């Protein structure tokens, strides 16, 4: 009986260790109540960074300010192949979605987006049989009728901000109006920075990437740059994980748009309230003097 009790005790201890290890491997963000789940069609609010607060550097991906801003999470799924030959590039086992965590904020004069996602390998270069990591944010220049797959033709293009790991401190400012039309814009006014964060558990390694641009387009003639001076901007994401042989159209994306609430209406309302209060104060002063 004592020997049997000993083996039972050992078995229970082993199970406890297994469950403990499983908990250690779990994605703690999955249970984080401070992370808001976002589905296609949902709206996210752009946070306001007070004018008295500055990032350590313009696009610091791990500045303390990010700990104080709302965090969102959305699921990216394999992009539908745009040509039959593209299916040859897909790895059969890469069918599951990937979680992308993101934050959106603006200062008085600049718009920021910060993204992070788990990636257990740091792939910085493309060779014959290996591929780099990357992430992109896409904005519809029109409304939600624009196709989330690279725009709906020349009359309904999209603006794309594209970061890739082999140029980690650079973000390409692109436009597209359909498949095969991606073009580097002459105005490269989007900046960025990144950091690859390692963990004792390899599966928890992450990329952190920040992109930013002046809130207002400096040249109104730049018709292919997103205009944030409107109340809703359709936005989508794409991630390329090099270790999964993802490149070009083989990627994970948000299917249909997420709506970005820029807060323009709030700012206009605040200005109207301030003007109304000023008028009321002036009227009161006039009555008092009268």
N, C-alpha and C positions, 0 to 999 in steps of 0.2 A: 504493500500500500504506500509505503514511504517513497519507493522508486517511482511508482505511478504518479504520486503527487508531485514529485520532482519534475517529471516530464510535462505534466500539465502546467506547472508554474513556468517552465522554460517556454512552452508554447505561447502562453499568455504574454510573456515578456517580449517574445519575438513579434507577435501581432502588434503590441503597443509600439515597438520600434518602427514597424512598417507603416502604421497609421501616422506616426510622428513624421516620418520621412515624406509621406504623401502630402501632409499638410505643409511641409517646408517647400515642396515643389509647386504648390498651388499658387495661382496668380492672385495675390492679395488684393489687387485692384478690383477683381471680380466682386469682392464683398465690400468695397469701399463705398459708404453712403454718400461721400462727397463727389463721386463721379456720376455724372448724369448720362444715361444711355440715350443715344440719338439714332433715330431711324430715318431713312429717306423721307423727305417731305416735312420733317420737323424743323423748327426754327431755333437758332442759337443766338444769344445776345452778345454783342461785342462789349467787353468790359472797358471801363475808362481808367486809364492810368493818370493820377493827379499830376499836375504840372510841376509839383515840387519833388517828384520821385523820378529817378533816372536809373536805367540799367547800367551795370558796371561797364559794359561795352554795348554798342548799338544793338547787336543781335545775340547777346549772351544767352545760350540755351539753358543755363542752370543758375540764373540770377534768382535771388530770394523772392523777387516779385511774383514769380510763377507759383510759389507756394500759397499765395494769397488770392489767386484768381480762380474762377470756376474751371473745372476740368470736365471735358466731355469725352465720350467714347462711342465709336461707331464701328460697324463690322464691314470689312472689305471682302468681296468675293471675287473669284476668278472672272476676268473680263471675257465677254463672249468673243470668240474668234471672228475676225472681220473677213477672213479668207480661209478656204478649206485647208490650205497648206500650213496655216498657223497652228493647226491642231497637232502637227508633227513636233512642235516645240514643247508641248505641254507634257509634264510628268504626270502619269496617271494618278499617283498618290497625292498630288497637290490639288485637292478639291475642297478642303476646308477653308473657312473664313479666317481672317486675321483681324484682331482688334487694333485699331488706331486710336490713340488718345490725343486730344488736341485742345488748345486754348486760343481764343481770339481776343485781341485787345487793341486799343488805340490810345495814343497820347494826343496832345494838342495838334501835332502835325504829322504823325506817323501811324501806320497800321501794322500790326504784328500778328503773326500766327506761329504757334509753337506746336510741334508734333513729336510724339514719341511712340515707339513700337518695339516689341520684343524681337530680337534677332540673335540667335546663338552663335552666328559667325559674322565676322567683320570682313566683308568682301569689297575691296577698294579698286579692283581692276578687272577689265574684261580681256580674256585671251580666247584661244580657240574653243576651249571647253569649260571656261569659268566666266562668271558675269558679276558685275558690280551691283551694289545696293543703290536704291534711289527712292525718292518720294516726290510727288507733284501735287499741287493744288490747282484746280481748274475753276474759273469763274465764267459764267455766262454773261456776255455783254448785253444780251437782251433779257427776256424773261424765261420762265420755266418751259416754254415751248421749244427752246433750243435743246438739241440732242445732247445728252451727257457724254456721248461717244464722239468727242472731238468737234462738236458743233454741228450745225445743220446746213452747211454750205457757206459760200462767201458772204451771203447776206445775213447769216446768223452765226458769227464766229465766236470763239471762246479765247480767253486769255489764260495762259498756263504759266505757273512758276515751277520750275523744275530743278531739283537738287540731285546730284549724283555723287557717290562716295569718292570717285577719283578726282573730283574738283570740290572738295568738301566745304570750302569757304566761299563758294560761288553759286549763285542761283541764276539760271537762264530765264529770261523774260520772253515768252513765246506766244504766238497766236496760231490758231488752226480753224479752218472752216470746212472740215471733213477729213476723211482718211487720206493720208499721204500729203497733206497740205501744211504740216507743221513748219513754221517759219520763225527764225530768230529776229526779234524786233530791233530796230535801230536804237531804241531807248532802253538801255540796260540799267534801269533805276531800281531794280529789286536786289537787295543785299541779303546775306544769310550767314549763318555759322552753325556748326554741328559739334557733337561730342558722342563718342561711343563709350557707353558706361558698362563696365564689366562687373560681374557678381560672382560670389563663390559658387553659385549654382549657374552653370553655363546657360541653361534655358532662360534665365532671367536677364541676360545681357540685353542692352537696349541702345537704340539710336535716339538721340535727341537732336532735333533740327528746328531752327528758328528762321523764318523769312520775314522781311519787312520792306515797306515802300512808303514814300510820302503819301499821306492820306489823300491829297488831291493831286490829280494829274497836272504836272507842271505845264505841259503844252496841250491845250485843248484840241489841237489837230491830231493828237494821238488817238485815233478811233479804235485801236485794238488793245488799249489798256483798260482794265476794269475801273469803273467809276464808283467809288464808295459813297459818293454824295447822293445817295438814294436810300429809301427805307429798307428794301430787301434786295439781296444779291444772291442768286443761285450759286452754290459752291459744291465741289466734289473733290475726292481724293483718289490717288493711286499710289501703290507701293510696289517696288520691285525688290524681291529678295533673291540675291544672286545665288545663294546656296540651293535654291529651288529651280535654278536655270531660268529665272524670269528675266525677260528683256523685251524691248520693243512692245508689241501688243500683248505679249504674255505677261500679265500683271494681275494684281488684285485691285479692285476699284469699288467705289460706292456706286450702286445701281440707282440711278435718278438722283435728283438734287437734294441737298440740305440748304435751307434758307438762312442767310446771314442777316440778322437784324443789326444794322449799323448804328442805330440810336439817333439817326438824323431827326426823326420826329420828336424824340425826347429833347434834343437840343433846341429845336424850333419852339417847342412848347415852353421850355425854360426861358428862352429869349422873350417870348410873348408875355410870360408871367412877369419877368423882370421889367419889361416895358410898361405893363399895366400897373405894376406897383409904383413905378416911377411917376406915371401919370397921376395915380391916386394921391401920392405924396405931394406932387405939385399942386393939385386941386386943393388939398387940405391946407397947404401953406398959404395959398391965395385966399381961401376963406378966412383963415386966421388973421391975415394981414388986413383983410377987408373989414 
